[in-house]
């Protein structure tokens, strides 16, 4: 994810959250966010944690 603006990416994920319905889609975005979480500044980690939590909840109900 070199060259990715973490804040912009998290905004995109939040905006697309309702479109993520399959297990594969959710797992892909979840993997990307979990990687991003490791490399972003601490001040962005709270927002990333919220998105990760929402995606994990969505994953439980995914097809």
C-alpha positions, 0 to 999 in steps of 0.5 A, a space after each residue: 500500500 505504498 503511496 496510499 493516503 491512509 486517511 483517504 483510504 479509510 474514508 473510501 472504506 467507510 463510504 463503501 461499507 454498505 457495498 461489502 457483502 461477500 466474505 471475500 470482499 470483506 476479508 480483503 478490505 479487512 486485511 488491507 486495514 489491518 496492515 494499514 493499522 500497523 503503519 499509520 500514525 497513532 492519531 489515525 489508529 482509533 478510526 482504523 480500529 472502528 472500521 476494523 471492528 465494523 468489518 469483523 461484525 459484518 464478516 460474521 453475517 457474511 455469505 
